Amino acid sequence: EQRPDDIDLLGTANTDWQDEIYEETISVDQSVSLSGKILDKIPTRFSFGHTKQPGLRITSEFERVSSSLSLNPKFFDDHLKVNVNASLNYEFNRFSNDGDSAAALRMDPTQPVYDEDSPFGGFFEYHTNGNRNSAPRNPVANLLQREDKSQVQRFYGNVELDYKLHFFPDLRAVVNLGYDNSEGEGYNRLSIESINGYSPDNNA
């Protein structure tokens, strides 16, 4: 169906909306391990790792920091073996909405990303007198005006005591104690200037 009246709605920009929401990224994954003996007696191993992966979308991000420590001393002529293991990990995520990829395909390429006269944080949006309508939303604004973040910290470990009886070496007593604790928090925050939460009465 031809609608010549809609020609006046076209802009003058040449926007590649997919290029605007996607980016080339470099991921970092590094780790180090150290092993030896403390005081020349206690076998020890320590490892540390760091991973940072920016997502393909301009606001997606993942980062993880991990560390672990292992101690394996022996006592009483090797009759008592002690294994201590502890790990501390941290993870951070910033999420992006999969729907913005589809929005980038639907959005009019003749419209710009930014509009200095826009009441929506300087982003171009289709609206009538400050009221939103059913037209597609600016996918760049959808990403940059929303913060969907979470972070999790986890500590876990165990202590194992393995005792071989002196008077009966074939008999062993083993005790294993473990601990695991995770703490996390997150939020999904939308800018008060976003058209997705805009209200002409209170701008919120």
C-alpha positions as CSV (number, residue, x, y, z in Angstrom):
1,E,0.0,0.0,0.0
2,Q,1.4,3.4,-1.0
3,R,1.0,6.2,1.5
4,P,2.5,9.4,-0.1
5,D,1.4,11.5,2.9
6,D,4.0,9.6,5.0
7,I,6.9,10.9,3.0
8,D,6.8,14.1,5.1
9,L,7.5,12.0,8.2
10,L,10.9,10.8,6.8
11,G,14.0,12.4,8.2
12,T,17.3,13.4,6.6
13,A,19.6,11.1,8.5
14,N,21.3,7.9,7.4
15,T,21.4,5.9,10.6
16,D,22.5,2.3,10.7
17,W,20.7,1.3,13.9
18,Q,22.4,-2.1,14.2
19,D,25.8,-0.4,14.0
20,E,24.7,2.0,16.7
21,I,23.7,-0.7,19.2
22,Y,26.5,-3.3,18.5
23,E,30.2,-2.8,19.0
24,E,33.5,-4.6,18.5
25,T,34.8,-5.8,21.8
26,I,37.9,-7.3,23.3
27,S,37.6,-9.9,26.1
28,V,40.2,-10.3,28.8
29,D,40.8,-13.7,30.5
30,Q,43.9,-13.9,32.7
31,S,44.9,-16.2,35.5
32,V,47.9,-17.0,37.6
33,S,48.8,-19.9,39.9
34,L,51.5,-20.2,42.6
35,S,52.5,-23.2,44.5
36,G,55.1,-24.0,47.1
37,K,55.6,-24.4,50.8
38,I,54.9,-22.0,53.6
39,L,57.7,-22.1,56.2
40,D,59.2,-24.9,54.1
41,K,56.6,-27.3,55.7
42,I,53.1,-26.6,54.5
43,P,52.3,-27.3,50.8
44,T,50.3,-24.4,49.5
45,R,48.7,-23.5,46.2
46,F,47.1,-20.1,45.3
47,S,45.3,-19.2,42.1
48,F,43.8,-16.0,40.9
49,G,41.7,-15.3,37.8
50,H,40.1,-12.3,36.1
51,T,37.6,-12.4,33.2
52,K,36.1,-9.3,31.6
53,Q,33.8,-9.8,28.6
54,P,32.0,-6.7,27.2
55,G,28.9,-7.8,25.3
56,L,28.2,-7.2,21.7
57,R,25.5,-4.6,22.6
58,I,26.9,-1.3,23.9
59,T,25.7,-1.7,27.4
60,S,26.1,-5.4,28.1
61,E,29.0,-6.5,30.3
62,F,30.2,-9.4,32.3
63,E,33.2,-9.5,34.8
64,R,34.4,-12.2,37.1
65,V,37.2,-12.3,39.7
66,S,38.0,-15.6,41.3
67,S,40.6,-16.7,43.8
68,S,41.4,-19.9,45.7
69,L,43.8,-21.1,48.4
70,S,44.7,-24.6,49.3
71,L,46.8,-25.8,52.3
72,N,47.8,-29.4,52.8
73,P,49.9,-29.8,55.9
74,K,50.7,-33.2,57.6
75,F,51.4,-33.9,61.3
76,F,52.4,-36.7,63.6
77,D,54.7,-38.5,61.1
78,D,52.0,-38.1,58.4
79,H,49.4,-39.8,60.5
80,L,47.2,-36.6,60.3
81,K,46.6,-35.0,57.0
82,V,44.8,-31.7,56.8
83,N,43.4,-30.3,53.6
84,V,42.1,-26.7,53.7
85,N,40.4,-25.2,50.6
86,A,38.9,-21.8,50.3
87,S,37.5,-19.8,47.3
88,L,36.3,-16.3,47.0
89,N,34.5,-15.3,43.7
90,Y,32.9,-12.1,42.5
91,E,30.7,-11.7,39.5
92,F,29.2,-8.5,37.9
93,N,26.7,-8.4,35.1
94,R,25.0,-5.6,33.2
95,F,22.2,-7.0,31.0
96,S,20.7,-5.7,27.8
97,N,17.3,-6.4,26.4
98,D,17.2,-8.8,23.4
99,G,14.2,-6.9,22.1
100,D,16.4,-4.0,21.2
101,S,18.0,-6.0,18.4
102,A,14.6,-6.3,16.8
103,A,13.9,-2.6,17.5
104,A,17.1,-1.8,15.5
105,L,15.7,-3.6,12.5
106,R,12.4,-1.8,12.7
107,M,13.6,1.7,13.4
108,D,13.5,4.3,10.6
109,P,17.0,4.8,9.2
110,T,16.2,8.3,8.1
111,Q,15.9,9.4,11.8
112,P,18.9,10.4,13.9
113,V,20.0,8.9,17.2
114,Y,20.0,12.2,19.0
115,D,17.7,15.3,18.9
116,E,18.7,18.3,20.9
117,D,15.0,19.4,21.1
118,S,13.8,16.0,22.4
119,P,12.2,16.0,25.9
120,F,13.5,12.4,26.3
121,G,17.1,13.0,27.4
122,G,18.2,14.3,24.0
123,F,17.3,11.1,22.1
124,F,15.1,11.1,19.1
125,E,11.8,9.6,19.8
126,Y,8.5,9.6,18.0
127,H,6.0,11.6,20.0
128,T,3.2,14.1,19.8
129,N,3.3,17.1,22.1
130,G,5.5,15.1,24.6
131,N,3.1,12.1,24.5
132,R,4.4,8.8,23.3
133,N,2.7,7.0,20.5
134,S,2.8,3.4,19.1
135,A,5.8,4.1,16.8
136,P,9.0,2.1,17.3
137,R,11.3,3.3,20.1
138,N,14.9,4.5,19.7
139,P,17.0,1.3,20.5
140,V,20.1,3.3,21.5
141,A,18.0,5.2,24.1
142,N,16.5,1.9,25.3
143,L,19.9,0.6,26.1
144,L,21.6,3.7,27.4
145,Q,18.7,4.9,29.6
146,R,18.3,1.6,31.4
147,E,20.7,0.1,34.0
148,D,20.0,-3.6,34.6
149,K,22.8,-4.7,36.9
150,S,23.6,-7.5,39.3
151,Q,26.6,-8.6,41.4
152,V,27.2,-11.7,43.4
153,Q,29.9,-12.6,45.9
154,R,30.4,-16.2,46.9
155,F,32.8,-17.6,49.5
156,Y,33.0,-21.4,50.0
157,G,35.5,-23.9,51.4
158,N,36.1,-26.9,53.4
159,V,38.5,-28.4,56.0
160,E,39.2,-32.1,55.8
161,L,41.0,-34.0,58.7
162,D,42.2,-37.5,57.8
163,Y,43.7,-39.3,60.8
164,K,45.4,-42.7,60.5
165,L,45.4,-44.4,63.9
166,H,48.9,-45.1,65.3
167,F,47.9,-48.4,66.8
168,F,45.9,-49.6,63.8
169,P,47.2,-47.9,60.6
170,D,44.6,-49.6,58.4
171,L,41.9,-47.7,60.3
172,R,41.3,-44.0,59.4
173,A,39.0,-41.4,60.8
174,V,37.9,-38.7,58.4
175,V,36.1,-35.5,59.2
176,N,35.1,-33.0,56.5
177,L,33.5,-29.6,57.3
178,G,32.3,-27.3,54.6
179,Y,31.0,-23.8,54.3
180,D,29.2,-22.0,51.4
181,N,27.8,-18.4,51.5
182,S,26.6,-16.3,48.6
183,E,25.4,-12.7,48.7
184,G,24.0,-10.9,45.7
185,E,22.2,-7.7,44.8
186,G,20.9,-6.0,41.7
187,Y,18.6,-3.5,40.3
188,N,16.8,-2.6,37.0
189,R,16.7,1.2,36.8
190,L,15.1,3.3,34.0
191,S,16.0,6.9,33.5
192,I,13.2,9.3,34.3
193,E,13.8,10.9,30.9
194,S,13.1,7.7,29.0
195,I,10.0,7.7,26.8
196,N,9.3,4.2,28.2
197,G,8.5,5.8,31.6
198,Y,7.6,9.3,30.5
199,S,4.6,11.1,31.9
200,P,3.6,14.6,30.8
201,D,2.4,15.4,34.3
202,N,5.4,14.5,36.4
203,N,8.2,13.7,33.8
204,A,8.6,10.3,35.5
